């Protein structure tokens, strides 16, 4: 026998931290669903009849949010020190001294054009 929902789940937005875009259709907020402990939610949202309505998204505990932040920070690209690469690559240095040049940070060697 299938369960029937006799009540709609209550939603209490305890604190709105902010929107994730200019459209204001995604929100980061502290939300309590029913009688459960409040969690941090990232959800789609919209305004209906003057009230904020939450749609699909995810709920995170404080620990899960901390882990998400750590993962996001570790996924950021780190800058490359091309001078360090050039200084340690002997063949590149040799070719640069022979009149070749590097271009756009890539290790592509092109002969320098004569001035005349």
C-alpha positions as CSV (number, residue, x, y, z in Angstrom):
1,X,0.0,0.0,0.0
2,X,1.4,3.4,-1.0
3,X,1.8,6.1,1.6
4,X,-0.4,9.1,1.2
5,X,0.7,12.5,2.2
6,X,-2.0,14.0,4.3
7,X,-0.1,17.1,5.1
8,X,2.2,19.4,3.2
9,X,5.7,19.7,4.7
10,X,6.2,23.0,6.5
11,X,9.1,25.2,5.5
12,X,10.6,27.9,7.8
13,X,13.2,30.1,6.2
14,X,15.1,31.1,9.4
15,X,17.8,33.2,7.7
16,X,18.5,34.4,4.2
17,X,22.2,34.7,3.5
18,X,21.9,35.9,-0.1
19,X,21.2,35.2,-3.7
20,X,23.7,33.4,-5.9
21,X,22.9,35.4,-9.1
22,X,21.5,38.7,-10.3
23,X,18.2,37.0,-11.4
24,X,17.6,36.2,-7.7
25,X,16.3,32.7,-8.6
26,X,18.9,30.8,-6.5
27,X,19.2,31.4,-2.7
28,X,21.5,30.4,0.1
29,X,19.6,30.2,3.4
30,X,19.1,28.5,6.7
31,X,15.9,26.4,6.4
32,X,13.9,24.2,8.7
33,X,11.9,21.5,6.9
34,X,9.1,20.2,9.1
35,X,10.3,19.3,12.6
36,X,13.9,18.5,11.4
37,X,16.9,20.4,12.5
38,X,17.6,23.5,10.4
39,X,20.1,23.1,7.6
40,X,21.9,25.3,5.1
41,X,20.1,25.1,1.8
42,X,21.1,26.1,-1.8
43,X,17.8,26.2,-3.7
44,X,16.0,27.5,-6.7
45,X,13.4,30.1,-5.6
46,X,10.7,32.4,-6.9
47,X,8.2,34.8,-5.4
48,X,4.5,33.8,-5.5
49,X,1.7,35.9,-4.0
50,X,4.4,38.0,-2.2
51,X,6.0,35.0,-0.6
52,X,9.4,33.4,-1.3
53,X,8.9,29.8,-2.5
54,X,11.7,27.3,-2.4
55,X,12.1,24.7,-5.2
56,X,14.7,22.1,-6.0
57,X,18.1,22.2,-4.4
58,X,20.2,20.7,-1.7
59,X,20.4,20.8,2.1
60,X,23.8,20.7,3.8
61,X,24.9,20.4,7.4
62,X,27.6,22.8,8.7
63,X,30.2,20.0,8.2
64,X,29.1,19.3,4.7
65,X,29.3,23.0,3.8
66,X,32.8,23.2,5.2
67,X,33.8,20.2,3.0
68,X,32.2,21.8,0.0
69,X,34.1,25.1,0.6
70,X,37.4,23.1,0.9
71,X,36.7,21.2,-2.3
72,X,35.8,24.4,-4.2
73,X,39.0,26.1,-3.0
74,X,41.2,23.1,-4.0
75,X,39.6,23.0,-7.4
76,X,40.6,26.6,-8.3
77,X,43.4,26.8,-10.9
78,X,46.7,27.9,-9.5
79,X,48.8,30.4,-11.4
80,X,51.8,29.2,-13.4
81,X,55.2,30.9,-13.0
82,X,56.4,30.7,-16.6
83,X,59.6,32.4,-15.8
84,X,60.5,29.6,-13.4
85,X,59.7,27.1,-16.2
86,X,61.8,28.9,-18.7
87,X,64.7,29.3,-16.2
88,X,64.7,25.5,-15.5
89,X,64.3,24.4,-19.1
90,X,67.8,24.5,-20.7
91,X,66.8,23.8,-24.3
92,X,64.3,26.7,-24.1
93,X,67.0,29.0,-22.7
94,X,69.5,27.9,-25.4
95,X,66.9,28.5,-28.1
96,X,66.0,31.9,-26.7
97,X,69.6,32.9,-26.8
98,X,69.8,31.8,-30.4
99,X,67.1,34.3,-31.4
100,X,63.9,32.3,-30.7
101,X,61.1,33.6,-28.5
102,X,58.2,32.2,-26.5
103,X,54.7,33.4,-27.2
104,X,51.6,33.8,-25.0
105,X,53.1,31.9,-22.1
106,X,53.3,28.7,-24.2
107,X,56.5,26.9,-24.8
108,X,56.5,27.4,-28.5
109,X,59.6,28.6,-30.1
110,X,59.4,30.9,-33.0
111,X,62.4,32.6,-34.7
112,X,62.5,36.4,-34.1
113,X,61.8,38.5,-37.1
114,X,64.7,40.6,-38.3
115,X,64.3,44.3,-37.8
116,X,65.4,45.1,-41.4
